[in-house]
Amino acid sequence: MGTVIIATLCLPSLAAAEHPGDPQAGYEYAKQVCSGCHGISAEPSPMPEATRFREVSDRPGVTGTALRVWMETTHPTMPNIIVPKQDMLNVIAYILDLKGRD
């Protein structure tokens, strides 16, 4: 019986691990920093070679961890932007929140 209680108490922290930030704050940050190149919601990307965030969110295997690795890795076609940790977590939460939207 005690195991069930412990497992139940752990569920919120597991959900928080996958969605570690604030999606609305992530949207606001992306609007200021990312939208010059990327389509961050329904609009197409201003730069065709920059992937829309909705496309990223719907790729198979996209998780919070995968997005964090992606955002921490330099890309030859992107400027080397250093995103503060909480802003990164918020953008990740925003991208994950887009999953399955049209």
C-alpha positions in Angstrom: 0.0 0.0 0.0 2.8 2.4 0.8 4.3 1.8 -2.6 1.2 3.0 -4.3 1.2 6.3 -2.3 4.9 6.9 -3.2 4.3 6.2 -6.9 1.3 8.5 -6.9 3.3 11.3 -5.2 5.9 11.0 -7.9 3.6 11.5 -10.8 3.5 15.3 -10.7 7.3 15.5 -10.7 7.4 13.2 -13.7 5.1 15.5 -15.6 7.1 18.5 -14.5 10.3 16.8 -15.8 8.7 16.6 -19.3 7.2 20.1 -19.2 9.8 22.0 -17.1 8.9 25.5 -18.0 6.1 27.9 -18.7 4.7 27.7 -22.2 3.3 31.2 -22.3 6.7 32.6 -21.2 8.3 30.4 -23.8 6.0 31.9 -26.5 6.8 35.4 -25.4 10.6 34.7 -25.5 10.3 33.0 -28.9 8.3 35.9 -30.3 11.1 38.3 -29.3 14.2 36.1 -30.1 13.2 33.3 -32.5 10.4 34.7 -34.7 12.8 36.6 -37.0 13.7 33.3 -38.6 11.3 30.6 -37.3 7.5 30.4 -37.5 6.7 30.1 -33.9 3.0 29.3 -34.2 0.7 29.0 -37.2 2.6 31.3 -39.5 5.3 30.1 -42.0 8.9 30.7 -41.1 10.2 34.0 -42.5 13.3 32.1 -43.5 12.2 29.0 -45.4 15.2 26.9 -44.2 14.2 27.6 -40.5 11.9 24.9 -39.3 8.6 26.0 -37.9 8.2 25.2 -34.2 5.0 23.2 -34.9 6.9 20.9 -37.3 9.6 20.4 -34.6 7.0 19.5 -32.0 5.3 16.9 -34.2 8.5 15.0 -35.1 8.6 11.5 -33.8 10.7 11.2 -30.6 10.6 14.8 -29.7 10.8 15.1 -25.9 11.9 17.8 -23.5 15.3 16.2 -23.3 15.7 16.0 -27.0 14.7 19.6 -27.4 17.2 20.7 -24.7 20.0 18.8 -26.5 18.9 20.4 -29.8 18.9 23.9 -28.3 22.2 23.5 -26.6 23.9 22.3 -29.8 25.3 24.9 -32.2 23.8 24.8 -35.7 25.8 26.0 -38.8 22.8 27.8 -40.2 21.9 29.6 -36.9 23.5 32.4 -35.0 25.2 31.2 -31.8 22.5 32.5 -29.4 23.0 31.7 -25.7 19.6 31.2 -24.2 19.4 31.5 -20.4 18.4 28.2 -18.8 14.9 29.3 -17.6 14.1 30.8 -21.0 15.2 27.6 -22.7 13.0 25.5 -20.4 10.1 27.9 -21.2 10.6 27.6 -25.0 10.8 23.8 -24.7 7.5 23.8 -22.8 6.0 26.0 -25.5 7.2 23.7 -28.3 5.9 20.6 -26.5 2.6 22.4 -26.0 2.3 22.8 -29.8 2.4 19.0 -30.3 -0.6 17.9 -32.4 -2.0 21.3 -33.1 -3.0 22.3 -36.6 
